[in-house]
Amino acid sequence: MWLFLLAVLSTTHTIVTAESKCSVDTQARSPKYHLIEKCYRSKLGMVSKANYTSLTSCQRLGIEKKGLAINFSPREAWGESNETVDYTCEVLKCAESDGGLSMVNDSRYDYYSIYAKPVPHVNSSCVPALGMFFIITKKQNYTLGLRECKNLSSLPADVTSEQRTDALAQLLLGNSIEMAFVGMRSKNGSAFISITGDALDCTTYRAWAPGSPRRARKKFDCVLLTRTRMWVSMPCKKNYPMLCELVPGGPYKRGSLFASRKKANETMTENKNDDEK
């Protein structure tokens, strides 16, 4: 399961009852690659590369390889450059964050990403094949953490697979975070529900720590992911960091990828002018 948020955008605000089971009307959708910048190429790591004459074929390869972004060289660009193109389609493991620090001017390529509006926060982290994530390190209750997630166009991260639990636990470890709220909770003592709206019984994978989940679900109604790859049930009113998953979307507003870079350059220019006075 990759980029699960694509499948739940239309059901984010649905009220989930104790009788809710597994979703049957919401089908996973393929990600959409949005044009970010023409005549630019990202130098982020590639997961695959090929020679295609059509953008659609390159996008299909991106979906197959679970790439978060692609560089594509359109036919019309071939005659405008003296440099040859080894591969017209480059599938990238990750997507550029705000500032586009790995972007270079290259008239042979156009850059596309599933994260176009908004572009990923400069401090977001990429987990290849899964998506872009952001850790709210401020310790606060689940409700406040959820609000901050939504303000960043994200939702609490889904951990209902071994791949996700392992990869996101590693992300916490790399950021020296002991544990964080994720997208799983119980409402009114019901079974735990994932952020997708599905009951936990919809999947066979479990990573409960010893002693979890507690029987008193009305009190221990939220779930934390630990950096040791385990789930811990905890009261939602307790204060912990929150692990958010960015929601893919668009359309792209031209120039927004470089907004922070432009602002930084303007600040440097202003400071230089002040020093010269």
N, C-alpha and C positions, 0 to 999 in steps of 0.2 A: 504494500500500500504506500503510494507516494503522493505528496501534495494533497492530503486528504481534505484540506480546506476548500479545494475547488468543488467538492461534492456537497458541502454543507452551507455554502453561502446563503442559499435560499431558505435554510431551516435554522439559521443561527438564533432567531428569536422565538422559535417554536417552544411552547410549554411542554415539557416532557413529564408524563405521569408515571405512576408506579406500574401501570399496566403496559407501558411502552416496551416493545421487544426490539426487533431488528428492523432497520429501515428497509422498505420495499419500494418506495416511490422515488427515492433519490438515488440517481445513478451517477457513478463517478464520471467526470468529464475530463477530456484531455486538456492540458494547459494550452494557453494561447500565447504565442510569441509576438510581442508588440515591437514595432520599429522604434528604437530609442534614438540612435543618431546615424545619419548617413555619412559615409566617408570616414568612419571610425571603426577601429578593430580593438577588441579586448584581448589582452595578453594573458588572461587567466588560464589555468590549466585545462587541457582538453581531455574529454573522455572518448571522443571518436572524431574521425574526419573522413571526408569523401569528396568525390567530384560529381556535382549535380548541376544541371542547367536551370532547374526550377526551384524557387524558394519553398514550394510546398513539399518537395522531396526532402529538402534539408530539414524542414520543420518536423516531418515524420521521423527522420532519423533522430532528431532531438528528443522527441517523445519516447521513442523506443529505448534510447540510452539514458533517459531520465535526466537530461541536461537542463540546467536552469536558464541557459542563454545560448545564443548561437551567433557566429560571425558568418555572413553569407556574401559571396562575391557575385553580383548580378552580371549578366552577359554584357550589358551596355557599358560596364566599367572596364571590361577587358581591353578595349581599344584605346582607353584614355590614359593608360599607364604604361610606362616602358618596362615595368617589372612584371615578371610572369607570376602566375598564381599556381602554387603546388596543389592546393585543395580549395575548392570553391565553398565547401561547407565545413565549418569547424564547430563541433558541439562542445560546449563548455560545462565543466563540473559545477561552477558557481556563477552567480550573477554579480555585476558591478554594484557596489554600494554608493551612497551619496558622495560625490567628489570624483568618481570615476578614475581612481588613481592608477588603474591598469589599462586605461584607454589611450590609444595613440592614433594620430591622424594617419589614415591610410585610404586613399581614394579608391582602392580596389574592393573594399569591403563596407558592408553596413552591419550595424550591431543591433541585435534583437534580444529581448528579455521577457520572461513571464512576469517580472516585477517592474511595472511601468508607472503605476499610480497608487501610492507614492513609490518612489525608488527606495530601496532598503536603507535604513538608518546607517550612518557611518560606523556605528559600533555594533552592528548586527554581525552574526556569525553564520557561515555557510556550513551545512552538512550535506555533502554531495549525495545526489539521488533522493534526498528528502526535502530540502528547502532551506530557507533563510530564517534564522532564529534570533531572538533578542532576550537577554536576561535583565529583568528589572531587579537590581540588587537591593533596592530599598526594601526593608522588611515591613510588610503590612498585611492586613487580612486579605482573604481571597477576593472579596467584593471590590476593594480598592485596587488590588492588583489587576483584576479583570478590566476595570475601568481604564487603567493605564495601558493595558494591552490593546484595547479597542482604540484608544487615542493614537496608537502607533499602527493602526490598520492591521492588527493581529489578534489572535485568540490564544488562550492557554494551549500549550502543545499537547498533541495526542501521543500517548505512550502505549497504546494497546497492541503493540507488536514487539517481538524480540529485537528486531532491527532498530526500531525507534528507541526503545528503552536503553539498549546498549550504546547507541550513538549519542543520545542526549545526556546520558549519565557521563559519558566521556567529555561532553561539552561543559557540564558542571564542574567536573574535575579540573579541566584545563583553566577554568576561571576561579578556582579555589572556593567554589560554592558547595557547602555540605549537602543541602537539599533545597528543593524549590517546589512551589505549587505547580501542578500540571492540569490538563483538561480532563479531569474525572472527578465526579462528586455524587453524593447521595442526597436526595431531596425528601424530607419528611420520613426518613428511615427506610426509603425504598432501596432497591438494588443500585449499585453504582452505575452511573451513566457517563459515557464518554462525551467529549466535546462534539462528536458527530451526532449525538442524540441517540446512539445505540446503547442498549443495556450491555454490561460487561459480558453477559452470557453469550453475546454474539460472536465472541472470539474465545479460543481455547487457551490463549497465552495468559500466564499469570506470573507476576514477579513480586508477590507479597513478602515483606520482611517478616521474620518470626514475631508473632503477636498481632499481626495485621491480616485482614481488617478486623477492627474491634466489633464486637456484637452490638454495642450501643451506637448504631449508625446515625441516629438523630444528633448525637453529640460529635462523633468522629466522622464528619460528613464530607471532608475533603481528602485529597490524596497528594502526597509529596513524592517526588522522584529523588532518590539519593544518588550520590556520585558513585556508590557501590552497586548500582544497577538494581535497586529494589524499590518497591512501592510501600509507603507508610501512610496509614490512615491517621488523620489529624483534624481537630476542630477547625472549621473554616474561619473562625474568629481569631485564631492564632496568627502571629505575624511571621511571615517568611518571604523570601524572594519569590518572584514569579517567572516561569519560563514561557515565553511567548513565541508563537509561530506566525510569521508574516503571511498575510493573505495575498496571493497573486492577483493582479488586476491591471487595468488600463482605462482609458488611453493615456499615452505619454504626453506630457507638456514639454515642448521642445526647450532644451537648455536646462531642465530641472536637475538632470544628473550632475551637472557642473555648478549648480547654484552655490554650494558651500565653498567650492574652490574659488569661484569668482568673488565671493564675499571675503574670503581670506586674503586674496590678492588686493582687494580694495582697502582692507584694513592695513596691510603692509605698506601700501602707497601712502595712506593717510599718516601713518606713523613716521614714514620717511620724510614726508613734507613738514611734519611738526618738528622733526629733528633739525631740519635745514633752516628753520626760521630763527 
